[in-house]
């Protein structure tokens, strides 16, 4: 049976992990999200979430986090093996299908940017 849990191995857990991703400065954005990415030494992607009060109150922030985790879980096998930090824009989480497409599109753009940088 395939496990679809959002386990600790799939998360960025420490401030050092977040700082490393933000220092690389590989980013992409659309109307829903801003995403930062960095290489990792693992064979799977990891997700970090930054959901500030600008997005809304606690209920809205938690809804964003749940939606982003679910979108990540559903696209896990399609994402590159990178550390990704997502920062949502807007006041309400969108439909899951839009969020899934946004995650995939932004991750592809970051992957292309990181590959281009490593080739230089």
Buried (B, 14 or more C-beta within 10 A) or exposed (E): EEEEEEEEEBBBEEEEBBEBBBEBEBBBBBEBBBBBBBBBEEEEBBBBBBBEEEBBEEEBBEBBBEBBBBBBBBBBEEBBEBBBBBBBEBEEBBEEEBBBBBBBBBBBBBBEBBEEEEEE
